[in-house]
Amino acid sequence: MKKKILTTFAILALSGMFLNSEDKTVKWNVSDNIADFIYRQKNVEKIYYGDKPVGYGLSKNIYGVKSDVELYLSFDENKTKDETGRYSVSYSQFFISDKKSINRNSGYFVNSSHRVELSGSEKTYFQPGINLSSFSISFWMFPVTGSYNESLLKIGGQYYNKKKENIEEQSIVCEIVDGKISWNFNNLFYFGEDYVEKIELISSVRAVPERWTHASMTFDAFTGIIRLYIDGIESGIVVATVDGTLNGSVYNMKYHSKNRCLIKIANSFTGALDEFYIFRGVNDNIADKYNINGGEILSNVILLDRRGVYIKNIAFDQLTNNKSDLIYFYRYSDEPFHPESDYGEKIAWKKFGDEKLESNLLKYIQWKIKFLPGADNEYSPNFRGLSISYKENIPPSKPLGVMVLPKDGMAKIKWLKNSENDVKGYKIYYGTKSFNYFGKDSELGDSPIVVSKDADFDKEGIEIKGLKNNIIYYFSVTAFDDDEKRNESDFSEEVACRPIENWVRNDY
């Protein structure tokens, strides 16, 4: 079941503190500016529908060319090739499909001329006249017709048996028979001088048309055990021993010296194939379409506003299905920090939803998005973007009605109270030069002098004592609304006065 979600979380509903602010929204989405959002990604890739990006999902679990890979066909090009370089392609005809694929493109086989044929050399694994050691074969298949008799793979061919004076088939064959995956080993196993005509292994489940299925087979030459897997689950087992038990003498496997050991793929198959591998040794752990540990997107450190903002809503545009999931983490700070920095508890990661944000004034925020695969590691979530709606932390308006009265060795200043409910205090700036407020003379402290919102400055005024007589002092007042006293208004109109000894005037 798929769930298309535009997940919106209501974070905040505040009243009087935002009288002077307005709602704003910043968003990032895959079709527009997602590159500005992402700092780093791991096991995550952009998802396309045709040429249009539609989101980010888990990267396909592609094994690639490693030391144990004997042959690898990616089917990404019309004329495929063995990525290991060991096998040469003698025939290759199929369509390329980017709509139905495990990674990038797949090979789409739809008519009788479509197939792939390869031949090896003296350096390849399947050689005539040599005992074979352990090996595994693995591929993704997308059957279309649901036909009950289709050939997926054949390794080997015919040879002339002088002893019996006839031509015999000697091959490894993988087919869809009655809807089930069948592996046949024809005249390959022997003990002494006698070859076993056929060892067959059939899956216990049917291949489902119009669905990607992972099929694999492993042969352990030491135990004789042959296992068949469908979507990573063991679906059949047979023991290639003389008596058919684990304790029996193990058969050897060998192609006749006259067998050319050709490899034919999709000789009579309708559908798509992708990520075809032959391994040296037993490899039974590559069926998962996606990494079991999932993936991650780490965002850049985002500056919301230098004054800070109050979050109202956070919305995630995402698509999840079959138990796939996206988990969001975030961290924030008043100061800028590097995307990969760790300052301990100050900017520790928090799981989204575990903390209320209404009391926090956010300036810098960073996201970490965990991508988790769904059932059987076969399904990926789709992250399309996120948006943050917030109230700007707009500073208070500048104080009005500022007046100053000179007195002996002091100045008395008053102004009108601001109308904003969230004002927490005021700052009185002073100095001996216009618009240069670096005064240090007052007994109340250096410029600026902090005044509580509850002070009686609008009626009685504030006495700035300790000033020097006969010198002109310039004053301006600001209002602030945060505890750090940094979200500050513009300066008020400047006023000036000259303290004079024996000043007798008492009014403004």
Secondary structure, 3 states (H helix, E strand, C coil): CEEEEEEEEECCCCCHHHCCCCEEEEEEECCCCHHHHEEEEECEEEEEECCEEEEEEECECCCCCCCCEEEEECCCCCCCCCCCCCCEEEEEECEEECCCCCCCCEEEECCCCCEEEEECCCCCCCCECCECCCEEEEEEEEECCCCCEEEEEEEEEEEEECCCCEEEEEEEEEEEECCEEEEEEECCEEECCEECCEEEEEEEEECCCCCCEEEEEEECCCCCEEEEEECCEEEEEEECECCCCCCCCECEEEECCCCCCCEEEEEECCEEEEEEEEEECCCCCCCCCECCCCEEEEECCEECCCCCEEEEEEEEEEEEECCCEEEEEEEEECCCCCCCCCCHHHHCCEECCCCCCCCCCECEEEEEEEEECCHHHCCCCEEEEEEEEEEECCCCCCCCCCEEEEECCEEEEECCCCCCCCCCEEEEEEECECCECCCCCCCCCCCCEEEECCCCCCCCCEEEECCCCCCCEEEEEEEECCCCCCCECCCCCCEEECCCCCCCCCCC
